[in-house]
Amino acid sequence: MSIQNITVALIGNPNTGKTSVFNQLTGLNQQVGNYPGITVEKKLGFSKLPNNIKANILDLPGTYSLNASSIDENVVIELLLNKNDKLYPDVAVVVTDVENLKRNLLLFTQIKDLEIPTILVINMTDRMKPKGITLDIPYLEEQLKTKIVLVSTRKGIGIEELKKQIVEYKSLSTEPCLNASVIDVEYFDKLRKAFPNQLLYKLWLVITQDVNFLNLDRNEIRSSFTKSHSDLKRLQQKETIKRYQFINETLKIGQKIDTANATDLRSKLDKVLTHKIFGYAIFFGILLLIFQSIFDWSSVPMEFIDQTFADLAAYAKNQLPPGEFTNLISEGIIPGIGGIVIFIPQIAFLFLFISVLEESGYMSRVVFLMDKIMRRYGLSGKSVVPLISGTACAIPAIMSARNIENWKERLITMLVTPFITCSARLPVYAIIIALIIPEKRLLGLFSLQGATLMILYLLGFGMAIFSAFILNKSLKLKTKSYFVVEMPNYKLPLFKNVAINVIEKTKAFVFGAGKIILALSVILWFLGSHGPKKDFVKAESIVLEKAKIEKQTDANYIADEISSYKLEHSYIGIIGKSIEPIIRPLGYDWKIGIAVVSSFAAREVFVGTLATIYSVGSHNSEETTIKNRMEAEVYPDGKKVFNFATGVSLLLFYAFAMQCISTLAIVKKETNSWKWPLIQLVFMSGFAYITALIAFQVLK
Amino acid sequence: MKTTVDLLPIGAKATILNVDLDKIPLKLLEMGCLPDNDLEIIQIAPLGDPIYLNVNNGSHLAIRKETAREIEVEIHEK
């Protein structure tokens, strides 16, 4: 029998464990990408089913209904309306939570109206007993005109049954389970007569939504069947009421809840976690724990990685025949890759915490606790999620601002999120702090270096809040909006979900940033080891000549002089020297200047750039870490390049500057205008320059 | 007794009478805030806003006071 390919779409409300079902079906067999042109995450996985059937499984963004209110939800509707889409599903699997069936079924009844073969998954069935819930499956299957599969992803129950059911998709009913057109018989009759070949519900969606529908000219449907905005809204409300009536009646018979058997962990936890004192104390404690993991726990693997790459570079240099190619590998590529890999522990810790907070349901409580406070600064309680995620990376953080309903609050959140110290800034901070702050402990408890890092985080956060406050006062935007946040039940996070999330996010970060860093370090290496003919090639003879005049005979000194002379007259030296006047007042030499400029591709490039420049500029091949090389850098007069004033100036510059092209690109995409990213670039970087300037001039 | 959701204390149970359609987003209706459905006040945030509700027996959500003001309810007598 030949292999048959089918497409399965997983659809469901947020917090129904849809992604757990997806992970159980596909394992690590998934691809995460974006839908073309938009930044909505597209998750496609593969699963082998019985009877030689291979399924492409699409995990669609969570949505409460087919009435789209965000681009994430639009993706779902556009796919389901377009039969010609490559990913149009052969079968839809609607995932619901047994404790939330009533609300989850609303979406199910809408999907049924699209006449796609549909399977209903009732998930989290392990919660039925503790909650005293019993279901009459045959009755529900008959009323809902579907097959029901009971699943518990936590216990691993029901997935095989679901696979079998998917294989049998052709036997599923495609009949709607209720007739929603009774809400306005006359109107829908006319619509049906005008477009006899189209599904009525599809037409209705096209009229009420802002979606593309290939086969029909939307304007044609709209012009003849349009109603006033408030009439349409009233009809949509009637439709929703109609659907709920059906669902409530069906569940009255099909679902029994014995509250006497119910144990209520939720309300007990809620009392503590949203308490006016304990609630904030716990949230603060969790933040401290996150920072502890980044500052402290990850330093051990990071030092190990740093040393390993230094050893590796030295090994490559010794083993390979000397020449251009060896230099490229040991001076350009290996330090470049090392500069990326060193991030993995911190990134992994951050994503671990964020996904545990999201999965457990705790994040919603933080949103609830913080909303009123955040509103004072023009933000929303929901801004907490982007602001915390921003400590990992501003890009996913800015995307997560999407579920903020109020445009002004969302815009301010996106504009201030880049102030939050992202993980890319960490290696820069880490290395500079190690150079200028002594390794002492305050009162034998707090490490001085740790405290400095903490201050930098607070500075970033303070700046975010302060600029939000300013923006809130100065932006004149009229927005009519609201705030709804679902408070899901508490769940113990599933190990598999968290693990897959951490692995996928870390991978995306390492490869995304990795490409840029690798390319840049190769370019920098080339620019650093080549130069315009005259001075560069003659470097050796010029330096030897000078040594003769000065009666210098120390071979090491002469070799050092030759390499630094070469570097100064390489292409990169020429570029660096030309920008030196701008950065000199901040206390940077031209090498730091190059590193700062290349940081605009991605901040973490700073360390890699210095590594590449210094390794090109040093003649000896003995293994040494980047930190040692930075420490050894001196000006011609013997003063250290990385002194206290320069260090503080650099820290402040990196704390405030808008230095990441990818972030600017994402802000452009999300705001759909160049205006906002440009304002960010000018305002943040200007502010960074001024504070760094003041700091250096005062401290030097 | 008729009142609006923003005036209810923690633990109060009520039935929704009417929602102001022009001020209430469709999303809230879809989450169960519809006439005739029951709701219960689970928690009010420390600064008095937002309000955490259980609507239609199972749909847990939080809304701001300004939205709660537009939902008219009849309080259940104890």
Interface residues (C-beta under 8 A of the other chain):
Chain A: Y64 S65 N67 S69 E99 N100 L101 K102 R103 L106 S230 K233 R234 Q236 Q237 T240 I241 Y244 N248 S267 D270 K271 T274 H275 K276 G279 Y280 S364 V367 F368 L369 D371 K372 I373 G381 E405 Y482 F483 V484 V485 E486 M487 P488 N489
Chain B: L21 D22 I24 P25 L26 K27 L28 L29 E30 M31 G32 L34 P35 N37 I42 Q43 A45 P46 L47 G48 D49 P50 Y52 N56 N57 G58 S59 H60 L61 A62 I63 R64 E66 T67
